[in-house]
Amino acid sequence: MSLAQRLRYWLAGSVPRPQAPSLSPLLETRDLQVRVGQGEAGRVLVRDLSLSVRPGEFWCVLGPNGVGKTQLLNTLAGARPPAAGEVRIAGVALADWSLAELACLRGYAPQTVHDAFATPVLDVVLQGRHPHLSRWHWEGVTDDALAHVALERVGLAHLAQRDVCTLSGGERARVALATLLTQDPPLALLDEPLAHLDLAQQARMLILLATECRVRRRALLMSVHDLSLAQRVATHALLLHPDGLTLAGPVAAVMTEEALSTAFGHPLRHHSADGRVWWLPA
């Protein structure tokens, strides 16, 4: 969209919402490089990453602590620039989307959220609707209903009026997920959304996310440390190595004993039971 067109829509008080192609990749990277620091003190976390993420695909981002999963997700979300290469959302270079347009296409749930003010949980979840509203509009009945449904889906409907600052870590993580569901983007990036959840809630939230991919054809990238859970729900995996190299593709091709043991620097073995695979250190 040209600058003149955007200005015309801005003066009219609304911005047309972009539509993601139904079959084309929602996310693409071309020779992407992610780096932290400068000069000799700097380090390349990800080098020459090229991948395509399509509707209905559930990607798990794997790798040891400090390998660069968070920085990669920040880069894919547009929160930090790449050191080299390109990120494209719905076929368009990331930098060519306006912030409002981008927020309608991709959602991002960071690993930690800091709440500066006492705010009802429902109001926090309603923030997911802001990209869909024009400048002078408040949330309406439909927006409110979407937020209530999202809270119900993550099991927090009874906490709608609770002060968000009083929640436990696990409850706050589920509020972040409810906000993402309310935003309803075709592409979602989640940084360790299971980190603060108990085992039962991990299973419930994974089923919920997998349903978004399978039924609603959303695309998802999620960093996770539990290899067994990743194998259970993911369609694809992106494995990061400490030297910056990556391995990406279908789960069966990426999550092998050799590849995972090399990346984590420790022998890992898989065991099958009841049709499921469990990963354990040797």
SULKADA-V579610 format. One record per run of one state. SS is the DSSP state (a for helix, b for strand, c for the rest). FROM is the first residue (numbers start at 1). LEN is the number of residues. Records with the same first field share a line. If there is no record, write none. Layout:
# SULKADA-V579610
SS=FROM-LEN + FROM-LEN
This chain:
# SULKADA-V579610
c=1-2 + 13-14 + 37-2 + 42-1 + 54-4 + 63-6 + 78-6 + 90-2 + 97-2 + 110-10 + 133-8 + 154-3 + 160-3 + 167-2 + 184-3 + 192-7 + 215-4 + 224-3 + 234-2 + 241-5 + 255-2 + 265-3 + 274-2 + 282-1
a=3-10 + 39-3 + 69-9 + 94-3 + 99-7 + 121-12 + 141-13 + 157-3 + 164-3 + 169-15 + 199-16 + 227-7 + 251-4 + 257-8
b=27-10 + 43-11 + 58-5 + 84-6 + 92-2 + 106-4 + 120-1 + 163-1 + 187-5 + 219-5 + 236-5 + 246-5 + 268-6 + 276-6
